[in-house]
C-alpha cells in the first residue's frame, strides 16, 4: 500500500493509484490536522450516516422555508423545473468536492482548492468569500430563529432581543469542537425541522383556506401554473432556490472529518435525493393550497395556531442550523490559524482561547447582520445570489478543469469534451446568476422598503411574514 504523506505525493497519479488511496486505512496522521492523539479532539470521527445528516442539515434549514414563495413568483411548473436544474448542478458540484478531496488530501477548505488552482490570490479570495458566506447564512439563521421565538411567544419580547438570544445560543453550541460530536445534534435538528414543515404541509391541505386569504365567501386557490414575474423578481426567486442547495462549501469540512472518505459519494446521493424530494413535496403542496397567500417563511401559512405548533417543533432545528453555520466559518479560521502547530489537536490554553474566540467573533458578526437586514426573503435571495453561487458553481467547474485539462493533450475523447463544456457552462451560469441575482435581490429589498417601510434594523417589529 502506498504511503501518502503530502500534496506532492498526490500529483500525477493515475486512476488505479487514486483508487488505492481511496481504500487506504485511516491512521493517526492526517494531512490537514496532523497527528491525532487520544489527548486531544478527534477531528476524523464522522461516519457515513453522520455525514448524510450533516449534509442534509446544511441544506434543509432556511432555504426550504422560502421554496413555496418562489413557486408563487415563478409559477408551479417553472418553479419545479428551476429547482430540479439547480439540484442537478449542485449535486455535481458536491460530487466534485469529494473527488477533489480524494485527489488532494491536504485540502481542508475551499481556500486550499483556490490556492492549488490560482495561487495565493485564489486562496485569499475563496477564503474570504467562504467566511463571509457562512457568516451571512448564520445571520439568516438567527433571524429565522428569532421569528420562531416571536411566533411561539406571541411577541412577548422585542424581536431584537430574540435575535440576541439566538446569537448567544448559537455561539454556545457552535463551540463543540468536532463535527463528529455535532452530528447527533444534527439528527435532532433535522427531525424537528422536517416535522415542522410537514405539519404545515398537512395543515394547509386539510384547512378550508390559508390564514391570510379572505375568510368570507367561497375561496379557490389562485395558484399559477406559469407566472409572469418581472426579471428582477424571477432572478431573485431562482437565487432563493440556489440558497436552498447552497450547503456545498460545508461539504469540504464534512469530508475532511469523515473516518473513511470513500463513502462520501454514497452519503451525497442519499442527501441530495432526499433533499430534492422534500423540497418538491413541500413547495408543490403548500403553494397549491395557498396560492398567492403563502407566507414566507412558509411555516406561517396555516394560521396562528398551526404557526405556533410548527414553529415550536422548528425551534430545535433552527437552533442546530445556527450552531452549524457558526461552527463552519469558525472552524475554518481556527484550522487556518493553528494549522501545522501542536495546538490544533491539543487541549492547550492557546487551543481553547483561539477556538472560543473564533466562535464568538463569527457569532457576533452574524448577529449584527441579522439585526441590520431583518427581511427574511430578501436576505435569503441576496445570500444565494451574491455568495451562494460563487461558492457552489464556479469553483467546482474550475476544479474539474484543473484536474483533467491535461488529459485533453493526450486524448480529446467525446467524454472529455463534454465535461469541459459542462464545466465551462457551470462557471458561466454561476457568474450570470451572481450578477443578475444580486441585482434582483437588491431591487427586492428596495421595493420592500418603498412599499411598507420594511422592518427597521434592531427593531421590535414582527418579521414572520417578511418578503
Backbone torsions as a table, in degrees:
resi	resn	phi	psi	omega
1	UNK	NA	138.2	-179.2
2	UNK	-70.5	145.7	176.0
3	UNK	-104.4	102.6	-176.7
4	UNK	-96.8	120.3	-175.5
5	UNK	-111.3	-31.8	-175.0
6	UNK	-148.5	177.9	-175.9
7	UNK	-60.5	-38.1	-177.0
8	UNK	-62.6	-33.5	179.7
9	UNK	-65.1	-19.3	-174.9
10	UNK	-91.5	-14.6	-176.2
11	UNK	-72.3	137.0	172.4
12	UNK	75.8	15.2	179.9
13	UNK	-77.0	144.2	176.3
14	UNK	-84.8	169.6	-175.8
15	UNK	-55.8	-36.8	-179.8
16	UNK	-64.3	-37.3	178.2
17	UNK	-69.0	-36.3	178.5
18	UNK	-61.5	-40.4	179.4
19	UNK	-66.3	-33.8	179.4
20	UNK	-65.3	-39.9	176.5
21	UNK	-62.7	-42.9	-175.0
22	UNK	-60.9	-34.0	-175.5
23	UNK	-94.3	5.2	-177.4
24	UNK	-69.8	150.6	179.6
25	UNK	-77.5	145.4	-179.8
26	UNK	-79.3	131.8	177.3
27	UNK	-119.0	-166.1	-175.1
28	UNK	-81.2	-5.1	178.5
29	UNK	-104.4	134.1	176.9
30	UNK	-128.2	139.6	-176.8
31	UNK	-66.1	-19.9	179.3
32	UNK	-96.5	-53.1	-171.4
33	UNK	-91.2	-10.4	-178.8
34	UNK	80.6	-145.9	-179.6
35	UNK	-77.2	123.9	178.4
36	UNK	-102.4	118.8	-177.1
37	UNK	-119.6	166.6	-179.6
38	UNK	-69.5	-18.1	-178.1
39	UNK	-80.0	-9.6	-179.1
40	UNK	-129.1	-176.9	-179.2
41	UNK	-69.3	142.1	177.0
42	UNK	-94.4	102.6	-176.7
43	UNK	-82.6	-1.5	179.7
44	UNK	-118.5	67.3	-173.1
45	UNK	-140.0	31.2	178.0
46	UNK	-106.0	121.1	176.7
47	UNK	-79.6	177.1	-176.3
48	UNK	-68.5	-35.4	178.3
49	UNK	-68.0	-42.0	176.2
50	UNK	-63.5	-33.5	176.6
51	UNK	-63.5	-42.4	177.3
52	UNK	-57.4	-46.0	-176.9
53	UNK	-67.0	-43.8	178.6
54	UNK	-62.9	-40.9	176.6
55	UNK	-61.6	-48.8	-177.9
56	UNK	-64.9	-36.7	-179.0
57	UNK	-72.0	-29.2	176.6
58	UNK	-73.3	-19.7	177.8
59	UNK	-95.3	-59.2	-176.9
60	UNK	-81.9	110.4	178.9
61	UNK	-168.0	-74.2	-177.1
62	UNK	-105.7	-39.4	-175.5
63	UNK	-59.2	-38.6	-178.5
64	UNK	-61.2	-28.2	-176.6
65	UNK	-72.5	-14.3	179.1
66	UNK	-106.9	-2.7	-177.4
67	UNK	-59.9	-48.9	-179.2
68	UNK	-58.7	-38.0	-179.3
69	UNK	-71.4	-28.0	174.5
70	UNK	-68.7	-34.8	175.6
71	UNK	-66.1	-33.7	176.8
72	UNK	-64.4	-36.4	179.8
73	UNK	-74.3	-43.9	-173.8
74	UNK	-90.2	-25.3	-169.4
75	UNK	99.3	157.9	-172.4
76	UNK	-63.8	-51.1	-176.2
77	UNK	-69.7	-51.6	177.1
78	UNK	-59.4	-33.8	178.9
79	UNK	-63.0	-46.1	179.6
80	UNK	-65.9	-41.3	179.5
81	UNK	-61.7	-46.7	178.7
82	UNK	-61.2	-40.2	-180.0
83	UNK	-63.1	-43.7	-179.4
84	UNK	-65.7	-41.5	179.5
85	UNK	-61.7	-46.2	178.5
86	UNK	-62.9	-38.1	178.9
87	UNK	-62.1	-42.1	-179.4
88	UNK	-64.9	-47.5	-177.6
89	UNK	-64.2	-45.9	-177.5
90	UNK	-70.5	-30.1	176.0
91	UNK	-64.4	-42.6	175.7
92	UNK	-63.1	-42.6	177.9
93	UNK	-59.8	-43.0	178.8
94	UNK	-62.5	-41.3	178.6
95	UNK	-61.8	-40.1	-179.7
96	UNK	-64.1	-29.7	176.4
97	UNK	-60.3	-47.2	179.6
98	UNK	-65.1	-42.6	179.4
99	UNK	-62.9	-44.6	-178.3
100	UNK	-65.7	-37.6	178.4
101	UNK	-65.2	-41.3	178.9
102	UNK	-68.0	-32.7	178.4
103	UNK	-78.0	-24.6	-176.1
104	UNK	-137.2	85.1	-171.6
105	UNK	-64.6	-20.7	-179.3
106	UNK	-80.1	-4.1	178.9
107	UNK	-77.2	124.5	174.5
108	UNK	-106.4	-48.2	-178.3
109	UNK	-125.6	179.1	-178.1
110	UNK	-66.6	-21.5	177.0
111	UNK	-68.3	-35.9	176.4
112	UNK	-64.2	-39.9	176.6
113	UNK	-63.5	-41.6	178.4
114	UNK	-62.0	-36.0	179.4
115	UNK	-67.3	-42.0	178.6
116	UNK	-62.7	-39.7	-174.3
117	UNK	-84.0	-39.0	-170.2
118	UNK	-128.6	6.4	177.7
119	UNK	80.4	-157.6	-175.4
120	UNK	-60.2	-40.7	-179.7
121	UNK	-61.9	-43.2	178.4
122	UNK	-61.4	-41.2	179.3
123	UNK	-62.4	-45.3	-176.7
124	UNK	-70.1	-41.8	-179.3
125	UNK	-66.7	-49.6	-179.2
126	UNK	-64.1	-40.1	179.4
127	UNK	-64.9	-42.5	179.6
128	UNK	-63.9	-45.5	-179.4
129	UNK	-66.3	-37.5	178.1
130	UNK	-58.8	-50.6	-179.8
131	UNK	-62.8	-44.9	-179.0
132	UNK	-61.9	-41.3	-179.8
133	UNK	-59.8	-52.5	-176.2
134	UNK	-70.1	-29.0	175.6
135	UNK	-65.9	-43.0	176.6
136	UNK	-64.4	-41.6	179.5
137	UNK	-64.0	-41.7	176.8
138	UNK	-61.9	-37.7	176.7
139	UNK	-63.0	-42.2	177.4
140	UNK	-66.3	-32.9	175.7
141	UNK	-64.9	-40.6	176.4
142	UNK	-63.4	-38.9	177.7
143	UNK	-64.2	-43.6	177.7
144	UNK	-62.3	-40.4	179.0
145	UNK	-67.6	-37.4	177.9
146	UNK	-65.8	-36.5	176.4
147	UNK	-63.0	-41.4	178.7
148	UNK	-63.0	-47.0	179.8
149	UNK	-64.1	-37.7	177.9
150	UNK	-63.2	-42.7	-177.5
151	UNK	-67.9	-43.5	-178.2
152	UNK	-68.0	-35.6	-176.1
153	UNK	-90.4	0.4	-176.4
154	UNK	56.8	40.5	174.7
155	UNK	60.5	41.8	179.8
156	UNK	-71.9	-18.8	-178.7
157	UNK	-134.0	153.3	179.6
158	UNK	-56.8	136.9	179.7
159	UNK	-55.9	-38.7	179.8
160	UNK	-59.3	-33.2	177.8
161	UNK	-68.9	-40.5	179.7
162	UNK	-65.1	-35.8	176.0
163	UNK	-62.7	-40.5	178.2
164	UNK	-65.5	-40.6	177.0
165	UNK	-61.2	-43.5	178.5
166	UNK	-60.8	-39.9	-179.4
167	UNK	-65.3	-46.8	-179.0
168	UNK	-62.9	-46.9	179.5
169	UNK	-62.0	-40.9	179.5
170	UNK	-63.0	-42.2	179.6
171	UNK	-63.4	-43.1	-177.9
172	UNK	-62.2	-50.7	-177.4
173	UNK	-72.7	-31.6	179.0
174	UNK	-66.4	-17.0	-178.6
175	UNK	-76.5	-4.7	169.0
176	UNK	-61.7	128.3	-162.3
177	UNK	-79.3	-29.5	-173.0
178	UNK	-120.8	148.1	176.9
179	UNK	-66.8	-26.7	176.8
180	UNK	-59.2	-40.8	178.5
181	UNK	-79.0	-25.3	179.2
182	UNK	-77.0	-24.8	-172.9
183	UNK	-59.1	-34.1	-180.0
184	UNK	-70.4	-30.9	173.7
185	UNK	-70.1	-32.3	178.0
186	UNK	-64.2	-34.3	175.0
187	UNK	-58.3	-48.0	-179.9
188	UNK	-62.8	-46.4	-177.8
189	UNK	-62.5	-43.8	180.0
190	UNK	-65.4	-42.4	178.9
191	UNK	-60.5	-43.2	-177.7
192	UNK	-67.7	-43.5	-178.0
193	UNK	-69.5	-36.4	176.6
194	UNK	-66.9	-40.5	177.5
195	UNK	-60.6	-42.8	-178.3
196	UNK	-62.9	-46.5	-176.0
197	UNK	-73.7	-30.7	176.8
198	UNK	-74.5	-29.7	173.5
199	UNK	-61.0	-46.4	178.8
200	UNK	-65.7	-40.2	-180.0
201	UNK	-60.8	-44.2	178.2
202	UNK	-68.2	-41.0	-176.9
203	UNK	-62.9	-44.1	-179.2
204	UNK	-67.4	-24.6	178.6
205	UNK	-75.3	-31.7	-177.2
206	UNK	-96.6	-17.0	179.0
207	UNK	-77.1	157.2	-179.2
208	UNK	-67.2	-38.7	-177.8
209	UNK	-162.7	158.8	177.7
210	UNK	-67.0	159.9	-173.0
211	UNK	-62.0	-35.9	-174.6
212	UNK	-89.0	-2.8	178.5
213	UNK	-77.5	160.5	175.6
214	UNK	-55.7	131.7	-173.3
215	UNK	-91.6	-0.6	179.4
216	UNK	-118.9	149.1	178.2
217	UNK	81.3	180.0	179.5
218	UNK	-78.4	132.9	-179.9
219	UNK	-123.3	132.6	176.6
220	UNK	-125.0	134.1	-178.9
221	UNK	-55.7	133.8	-179.0
222	UNK	-99.4	33.7	179.0
223	UNK	-60.6	151.3	-177.6
224	UNK	-116.0	131.7	175.2
225	UNK	-66.8	-46.4	175.7
226	UNK	-133.4	124.6	-179.6
227	UNK	-97.2	173.1	179.2
228	UNK	-128.2	67.5	-178.0
229	UNK	-77.9	159.5	169.7
230	UNK	-68.4	161.1	-177.9
231	UNK	-57.1	-45.3	-177.7
232	UNK	-63.4	-36.5	179.0
233	UNK	-69.7	-43.7	-178.4
234	UNK	-64.7	-45.8	-176.5
235	UNK	-69.0	-32.0	176.4
236	UNK	-67.5	-38.9	178.3
237	UNK	-65.1	-42.2	177.9
238	UNK	-63.4	-36.3	177.8
239	UNK	-62.9	-36.1	177.2
240	UNK	-65.4	-37.5	177.1
241	UNK	-65.8	-41.3	177.0
242	UNK	-59.4	-41.1	178.6
243	UNK	-60.1	-35.7	-179.6
244	UNK	-65.1	-20.7	178.7
245	UNK	-112.1	9.5	-169.7
246	UNK	-88.9	38.2	173.6
247	UNK	-86.7	-0.3	-174.3
248	UNK	-49.5	-48.9	-178.6
249	UNK	-60.9	-23.3	177.8
250	UNK	-70.4	-22.8	-174.6
251	UNK	-69.7	-23.1	173.4
252	UNK	-59.4	-49.3	-179.4
253	UNK	-66.0	-38.7	-176.8
254	UNK	-65.9	-48.5	-179.0
255	UNK	-66.1	-29.7	179.2
256	UNK	-68.6	-24.1	-179.2
257	UNK	-103.9	9.0	175.9
258	UNK	-73.7	144.0	174.7
259	UNK	-65.4	-39.3	-178.5
260	UNK	-139.3	97.2	-175.4
261	UNK	-63.0	-11.5	-179.1
262	UNK	-66.3	-16.8	178.5
263	UNK	-92.0	7.3	-177.5
264	UNK	-59.7	-46.0	-176.6
265	UNK	-63.3	-39.7	176.8
266	UNK	-59.4	-46.3	179.5
267	UNK	-62.6	-39.6	-178.6
268	UNK	-64.3	-44.9	-179.1
269	UNK	-62.1	-44.1	178.4
270	UNK	-62.1	-44.2	-179.0
271	UNK	-61.8	-55.1	-172.8
272	UNK	-67.5	-37.5	178.5
273	UNK	-67.5	-39.9	178.8
274	UNK	-67.7	-44.2	-179.2
275	UNK	-62.2	-45.1	-179.1
276	UNK	-64.3	-41.4	178.0
277	UNK	-61.0	-42.6	178.9
278	UNK	-64.6	-45.4	-178.1
279	UNK	-61.6	-45.7	-179.4
280	UNK	-64.2	-44.7	-179.2
281	UNK	-61.7	-50.8	-178.5
282	UNK	-63.5	-47.5	-177.1
283	UNK	-61.7	-48.3	-176.8
284	UNK	-67.3	-49.4	-175.3
285	UNK	-65.8	-49.5	-177.6
286	UNK	-64.3	-43.9	-179.8
287	UNK	-69.3	-37.0	179.3
288	UNK	-59.2	-41.6	-176.9
289	UNK	-86.4	-24.8	-176.2
290	UNK	-101.2	-27.6	-178.2
291	UNK	60.2	-138.5	-177.4
292	UNK	-72.0	-6.4	-179.6
293	UNK	-94.5	15.1	176.4
294	UNK	-68.4	140.3	179.0
295	UNK	-91.7	160.2	173.5
296	UNK	-138.9	116.0	5.7
297	UNK	-63.3	151.8	-170.6
298	UNK	-65.3	-17.9	-176.8
299	UNK	-66.7	-12.3	178.5
300	UNK	-93.1	11.9	-172.2
301	UNK	-83.0	-15.2	-171.2
302	UNK	-108.4	19.8	177.6
303	UNK	96.8	167.5	-173.1
304	UNK	-62.7	-42.1	-177.2
305	UNK	-64.9	-51.3	179.8
306	UNK	-67.7	-27.6	176.6
307	UNK	-62.8	-44.3	178.5
308	UNK	-64.8	-42.7	-179.1
309	UNK	-63.6	-48.9	-176.6
310	UNK	-66.2	-41.5	178.5
311	UNK	-68.9	-30.2	175.6
312	UNK	-61.3	-43.6	175.0
313	UNK	-67.7	-34.6	-173.1
314	UNK	-75.2	-23.4	-174.0
315	UNK	-54.6	-48.8	177.4
316	UNK	-61.0	-38.4	179.8
317	UNK	-65.6	-41.1	179.0
318	UNK	-69.3	-34.0	176.5
319	UNK	-64.3	-42.3	177.7
320	UNK	-65.0	-35.7	176.4
321	UNK	-59.9	-48.1	178.5
322	UNK	-62.1	-44.4	179.6
323	UNK	-57.2	-49.1	-177.0
324	UNK	-65.6	-39.3	-175.4
325	UNK	-80.2	-16.3	168.5
326	UNK	-83.4	-37.1	-177.8
327	UNK	-62.8	-43.3	-172.7
328	UNK	-61.4	-53.9	178.5
329	UNK	-68.0	-32.2	177.7
330	UNK	-63.9	-43.6	178.4
331	UNK	-64.1	-38.6	179.2
332	UNK	-59.0	-50.3	-179.8
333	UNK	-65.7	-41.5	-178.2
334	UNK	-61.3	-48.8	-179.1
335	UNK	-64.1	-41.0	-179.5
336	UNK	-66.2	-36.5	-178.0
337	UNK	-72.1	-37.3	-173.9
338	UNK	-107.3	2.9	-177.3
339	UNK	-59.7	131.2	-179.9
340	UNK	91.1	-7.2	179.2
341	UNK	-106.0	161.4	-179.8
342	UNK	-68.6	-19.4	-175.8
343	UNK	-73.8	-16.1	-176.5
344	UNK	-64.8	-39.8	-176.8
345	UNK	-116.2	24.9	178.7
346	UNK	-112.5	-179.7	176.2
347	UNK	-110.9	33.4	-176.5
348	UNK	-74.1	167.3	177.4
349	UNK	-63.4	-37.3	177.5
350	UNK	-62.5	-42.8	178.8
351	UNK	-58.9	-54.3	-175.9
352	UNK	-68.8	-39.4	178.9
353	UNK	-63.6	-41.5	179.0
354	UNK	-67.1	-42.0	-176.6
355	UNK	-66.8	-48.7	179.2
356	UNK	-64.5	-37.8	177.7
357	UNK	-62.2	-39.6	179.5
358	UNK	-66.6	-47.0	-178.7
359	UNK	-65.8	-39.6	179.5
360	UNK	-65.4	-43.0	-178.7
361	UNK	-64.4	-44.8	179.0
362	UNK	-63.7	-43.2	-179.9
363	UNK	-62.6	-41.6	-178.7
364	UNK	-67.0	-43.6	179.0
365	UNK	-64.3	-40.8	178.2
366	UNK	-63.3	-37.4	177.4
367	UNK	-61.8	-42.3	179.1
368	UNK	-60.7	-42.9	-179.8
369	UNK	-65.1	-44.7	-179.5
370	UNK	-62.2	-35.3	-178.7
371	UNK	-80.6	-29.0	-175.9
372	UNK	-82.9	-28.2	-179.9
373	UNK	-126.2	72.1	-174.8
374	UNK	-85.0	50.2	178.4
375	UNK	-124.9	100.7	-165.2
376	UNK	-56.8	-59.2	-176.1
377	UNK	-57.8	-46.0	-176.3
378	UNK	-67.0	-38.3	178.8
379	UNK	-65.8	-41.5	179.4
380	UNK	-61.7	-48.1	-178.0
381	UNK	-68.0	-35.0	178.4
382	UNK	-64.6	-43.7	178.6
383	UNK	-63.9	-44.6	-179.5
384	UNK	-60.5	-40.6	-176.7
385	UNK	-78.3	-54.4	-171.7
386	UNK	-70.4	-39.7	-172.9
387	UNK	-116.7	-36.0	-175.9
388	UNK	-62.2	-46.1	-179.4
389	UNK	-64.6	-39.8	-179.3
390	UNK	-65.6	-26.3	178.9
391	UNK	-89.1	-21.5	-170.8
392	UNK	-115.1	-13.7	-175.4
393	UNK	-114.4	-72.2	-170.8
394	UNK	-57.6	-46.3	-177.2
395	UNK	-61.5	-36.1	-176.4
396	UNK	-72.1	-35.1	172.7
397	UNK	-62.3	-41.6	178.4
398	UNK	-66.9	-34.7	-179.3
399	UNK	-64.4	-42.1	178.4
400	UNK	-64.7	-44.8	-180.0
401	UNK	-61.9	-38.5	-179.7
402	UNK	-62.6	-42.9	-176.7
403	UNK	-81.3	-20.7	-169.8
404	UNK	-124.1	-5.7	-176.8
405	UNK	-60.7	-39.3	-178.3
406	UNK	-63.7	-26.2	-179.1
407	UNK	-65.3	-26.9	-180.0
408	UNK	-67.6	-20.9	177.8
409	UNK	-73.4	-21.8	-179.8
410	UNK	-95.8	-46.6	-175.9
411	UNK	-151.1	105.4	177.9
412	UNK	-86.7	75.1	-178.9
413	UNK	-73.2	160.7	176.6
414	UNK	-56.5	-37.2	179.1
415	UNK	-64.8	-43.3	179.4
416	UNK	-61.9	-43.8	-179.5
417	UNK	-65.7	-38.4	177.3
418	UNK	-64.0	-44.0	-177.7
419	UNK	-69.0	-33.4	174.3
420	UNK	-62.9	-45.7	179.1
421	UNK	-62.1	-41.6	180.0
422	UNK	-65.0	-44.3	-179.4
423	UNK	-62.6	-42.0	178.0
424	UNK	-65.4	-40.2	177.3
425	UNK	-59.1	-44.8	180.0
426	UNK	-62.1	-40.7	178.6
427	UNK	-64.6	-45.2	-177.4
428	UNK	-67.2	-47.7	-177.5
429	UNK	-66.7	-34.1	176.3
430	UNK	-65.2	-41.6	179.0
431	UNK	-65.8	-41.5	178.1
432	UNK	-61.7	-46.9	-178.3
433	UNK	-65.5	-33.5	-179.8
434	UNK	-63.9	-44.4	-178.9
435	UNK	-75.2	-53.5	-176.4
436	UNK	-67.1	-40.4	-179.5
437	UNK	-66.0	-38.7	176.7
438	UNK	-63.0	-42.4	176.5
439	UNK	-58.6	-48.5	-179.4
440	UNK	-62.1	-39.0	-178.8
441	UNK	-68.6	-41.5	178.4
442	UNK	-63.6	-42.6	177.3
443	UNK	-61.5	-40.1	179.1
444	UNK	-62.9	-42.9	178.0
445	UNK	-63.8	-42.7	179.4
446	UNK	-64.1	-42.1	178.9
447	UNK	-64.1	-37.4	179.5
448	UNK	-62.2	-42.5	-179.7
449	UNK	-73.5	-32.0	177.8
450	UNK	-70.0	-37.1	-175.6
451	UNK	-71.0	-47.2	-175.2
452	UNK	-138.6	14.9	179.6
453	UNK	82.7	-5.4	-179.8
454	UNK	61.3	-161.8	176.5
455	UNK	-111.8	122.9	-175.7
456	UNK	-66.9	148.9	177.5
457	UNK	-63.2	141.1	-178.9
458	UNK	52.4	41.2	-178.1
459	UNK	-101.2	172.7	176.4
460	UNK	-101.0	11.6	-176.2
461	UNK	-70.8	155.9	176.6
462	UNK	-82.4	121.2	-178.6
463	UNK	-106.9	16.6	-172.9
464	UNK	-68.0	-16.1	177.5
465	UNK	-124.7	30.7	178.9
466	UNK	-64.3	146.8	178.9
467	UNK	-149.1	NA	NA
